[in-house]
Amino acid sequence: MKLGVVGLPNVGKSTLFNAITKAGAMAANYPFCTIEPNIGVVAVPDERLDKLAALYNSKKITPTSLEFVDIAGLVKGASKGEGLGNKFLSHIREVDAIVHTVRCFADENVTHVDGSVNPVRDIETINLELILADMETLERRISKAKSASKGGDKKFLEEAAFYERIYAHLEKGLPARTMKLTPDEKENARDLFLLTAKPVIYAANVSEDAVNGDNDLVRTVKGYAAAEGSGVVVISAKIEEELAQLPDDERAIFMEELGLKESGLQQLVSACYFLLGLISYLTAGEKEVRAWTIERGTKAPGAAGKIHSDFEKGFIRAEIVKYHDLLSSGSFNAAKEQGRVRSEGKDYVMQDDDVVLFRFNV
């Protein structure tokens, strides 16, 4: 899964990216210090893997991973190429979801491109540029569909009408993700690769002393996000930067002192999984324990196919035990003797916390 970190210049976007990826992207107090997108692949924190590895005495631990892309700060006019906007917009088009960093702190030593701190205005500045870019995409598709319909094919007329409906929605200043579509229409809309159709998590970047409570700026972001069905994570990029430089034991102590239950990365992962409808199931053994990310609602054969296509083709059954049941039993065989291991067939829908052994024919 690829997440694009976006935001206006100087909102803490690259500082946050540096902290959660430790990739060392340049961060400075002036616009466009990030010209090419910096990329960091990070392991998804999952304490279940460590506990399973201890149980099985596993030689290898393989967590699932996320790819973060730090995309240069957008400005007004980006859809028309301002601030190298077209290049930046193409980078956004390649990601699965957007982490939109929003400044929710006041600091006279950190400049703001618009001269004042107003998170909703900042959100709308970027949203407008993405909407304008999508409208340009739709104009081309509408024109192409109408030209193709001159031969009398109703399919192209229906396409043009569908695209015009989306265009009218965007004209109101509303992102495509807020439009009500049928499942079939959603499938058809995917082919458009619209920027504003991508799920969004707003990362409300607060000062270090405001990380444990919502200030007025954060509340406005939460209200905006709720209206469009997006997620919000309240985070201090500065604190995350400090945490990233500490060893694990000191990091835990520092987080406890700050009253933080989860790091910024953990918060972002949880928000992304919820927003994108993802879960993780687990496999465990002496060779390796591993987390596998799948869409919620995936059936057992499809989950097996994440490991190898042969597992899906030759699927027989899945032997499943819940993670906590396995730990309390002490071993897979003990869990089996206690009746905690279930044998599930092709119609079983996978659940988070499933520890699975797939049986299949080669």
GITAMO-V818154 format. One record per backbone hydrogen bond with DSSP energy under -0.5 kcal/mol. NH is the residue of the N-H (numbers start at 0). CO is the residue of the C=O. E is the energy in kcal/mol with one decimal. If there is no record, write none. Layout:
# GITAMO-V818154
nh & co & e
NH & CO & E
NH & CO & E
This chain:
# GITAMO-V818154
nh & co & e
2 & 66 & -3.4
3 & 96 & -2.6
4 & 2 & -0.6
4 & 68 & -3.3
5 & 3 & -0.7
5 & 98 & -2.3
8 & 73 & -0.6
10 & 7 & -0.9
15 & 11 & -2.4
16 & 12 & -2.3
17 & 13 & -2.8
18 & 14 & -2.0
19 & 15 & -2.4
20 & 16 & -1.7
21 & 17 & -2.5
29 & 27 & -1.5
32 & 29 & -0.7
34 & 32 & -0.7
37 & 69 & -1.3
39 & 67 & -2.6
41 & 39 & -0.6
41 & 65 & -2.9
43 & 63 & -3.0
44 & 42 & -0.6
48 & 45 & -1.3
49 & 45 & -0.7
50 & 46 & -1.7
51 & 47 & -2.3
52 & 48 & -2.6
53 & 49 & -1.9
54 & 50 & -1.7
55 & 51 & -2.6
56 & 52 & -1.2
57 & 52 & -1.8
58 & 285 & -2.2
61 & 288 & -2.7
62 & 60 & -0.5
65 & 41 & -2.5
66 & 0 & -2.9
67 & 39 & -3.1
67 & 65 & -0.6
68 & 2 & -2.9
69 & 37 & -3.2
69 & 67 & -0.5
70 & 4 & -2.1
70 & 68 & -0.9
73 & 6 & -1.3
77 & 74 & -1.6
79 & 76 & -1.4
80 & 77 & -1.7
81 & 76 & -2.8
83 & 80 & -1.1
84 & 81 & -0.9
86 & 83 & -0.6
87 & 83 & -1.6
88 & 84 & -2.8
89 & 85 & -1.6
90 & 86 & -1.2
91 & 87 & -1.6
92 & 88 & -1.8
93 & 89 & -0.5
93 & 90 & -0.9
94 & 91 & -1.7
95 & 1 & -2.8
96 & 1 & -1.3
97 & 198 & -2.7
98 & 3 & -3.2
99 & 97 & -0.8
99 & 200 & -2.3
100 & 5 & -3.1
100 & 98 & -0.9
101 & 202 & -2.6
103 & 101 & -0.5
103 & 204 & -2.6
109 & 106 & -1.9
110 & 108 & -0.6
112 & 8 & -0.5
114 & 111 & -1.8
117 & 115 & -0.7
121 & 117 & -2.2
122 & 118 & -2.6
123 & 119 & -2.6
124 & 120 & -2.0
125 & 121 & -1.8
126 & 122 & -2.9
127 & 123 & -2.4
128 & 124 & -1.5
129 & 125 & -2.2
130 & 126 & -2.6
131 & 127 & -2.8
132 & 128 & -1.9
133 & 129 & -2.1
134 & 130 & -2.5
135 & 131 & -1.8
136 & 132 & -1.7
137 & 133 & -2.6
138 & 134 & -2.4
139 & 135 & -1.5
140 & 136 & -1.9
141 & 137 & -3.1
142 & 138 & -2.1
143 & 139 & -2.2
144 & 140 & -2.5
145 & 141 & -2.6
146 & 142 & -2.0
147 & 143 & -2.1
148 & 144 & -1.5
149 & 146 & -1.0
150 & 147 & -1.0
151 & 148 & -2.4
153 & 151 & -0.6
155 & 152 & -0.8
156 & 152 & -1.0
157 & 153 & -2.6
158 & 154 & -2.0
159 & 155 & -2.5
160 & 156 & -2.2
161 & 157 & -2.3
162 & 158 & -2.6
163 & 159 & -2.2
164 & 160 & -1.7
165 & 161 & -1.7
166 & 162 & -2.4
167 & 163 & -2.3
168 & 164 & -1.6
169 & 165 & -2.3
170 & 166 & -2.2
171 & 167 & -0.7
171 & 168 & -0.8
172 & 169 & -2.5
173 & 168 & -1.2
176 & 195 & -2.1
177 & 174 & -1.8
178 & 175 & -1.8
180 & 178 & -0.6
185 & 181 & -2.7
186 & 182 & -1.9
187 & 183 & -2.2
188 & 184 & -2.5
189 & 185 & -1.2
190 & 186 & -0.6
190 & 187 & -0.9
191 & 188 & -1.8
192 & 189 & -1.3
196 & 193 & -0.8
197 & 194 & -1.1
198 & 95 & -0.6
200 & 97 & -2.7
201 & 230 & -3.1
202 & 99 & -1.9
202 & 200 & -0.6
203 & 201 & -1.0
203 & 232 & -2.2
204 & 101 & -2.8
204 & 202 & -1.0
205 & 203 & -0.7
205 & 234 & -2.3
209 & 206 & -1.7
210 & 207 & -0.7
212 & 209 & -1.1
218 & 214 & -2.3
219 & 215 & -1.6
220 & 216 & -1.6
221 & 217 & -2.7
222 & 218 & -2.1
223 & 219 & -2.1
224 & 220 & -2.8
225 & 221 & -2.4
226 & 222 & -1.6
227 & 223 & -0.9
227 & 224 & -0.7
228 & 224 & -0.8
228 & 225 & -0.6
229 & 224 & -2.5
230 & 199 & -2.1
232 & 201 & -2.7
234 & 203 & -2.6
234 & 232 & -0.6
236 & 234 & -0.6
239 & 235 & -2.5
240 & 236 & -2.0
241 & 237 & -1.8
242 & 238 & -2.8
243 & 239 & -2.1
244 & 240 & -0.6
244 & 241 & -0.9
245 & 242 & -1.5
250 & 246 & -2.6
251 & 247 & -2.1
252 & 248 & -1.6
253 & 249 & -2.6
254 & 250 & -2.6
255 & 251 & -2.0
256 & 252 & -2.3
257 & 253 & -1.8
258 & 254 & -0.8
258 & 255 & -0.6
259 & 254 & -3.0
260 & 258 & -0.5
266 & 262 & -2.2
267 & 263 & -2.5
268 & 264 & -2.7
269 & 265 & -2.4
270 & 266 & -2.4
271 & 267 & -2.8
272 & 268 & -2.8
273 & 269 & -2.2
274 & 270 & -2.6
275 & 271 & -2.7
276 & 272 & -0.7
276 & 273 & -0.6
277 & 272 & -2.9
278 & 293 & -2.6
280 & 291 & -2.2
281 & 353 & -2.9
282 & 289 & -2.3
284 & 287 & -0.5
288 & 59 & -2.2
289 & 282 & -2.7
290 & 61 & -1.9
291 & 280 & -2.7
293 & 278 & -2.5
295 & 276 & -3.7
296 & 349 & -0.5
297 & 294 & -1.9
299 & 347 & -2.3
302 & 298 & -2.1
303 & 299 & -2.5
304 & 300 & -1.8
305 & 301 & -0.6
305 & 302 & -1.0
306 & 302 & -0.6
306 & 303 & -1.1
307 & 303 & -1.7
310 & 307 & -1.1
311 & 307 & -1.1
312 & 308 & -2.4
313 & 309 & -2.5
314 & 311 & -1.0
315 & 358 & -2.9
316 & 358 & -1.4
317 & 343 & -2.7
318 & 356 & -2.9
319 & 317 & -0.7
319 & 341 & -2.9
320 & 354 & -2.2
322 & 352 & -2.5
325 & 321 & -2.4
326 & 322 & -2.1
327 & 323 & -2.3
328 & 324 & -1.7
329 & 325 & -1.9
334 & 330 & -2.2
335 & 331 & -2.1
336 & 332 & -2.3
337 & 333 & -1.7
338 & 335 & -1.5
339 & 334 & -3.0
340 & 334 & -0.6
341 & 319 & -3.1
341 & 339 & -0.5
343 & 317 & -3.0
343 & 341 & -0.7
347 & 344 & -1.5
349 & 297 & -2.7
349 & 347 & -0.6
352 & 279 & -1.2
353 & 350 & -1.6
354 & 320 & -2.6
355 & 281 & -2.8
355 & 353 & -0.6
356 & 318 & -2.2
358 & 316 & -3.0
360 & 313 & -2.9
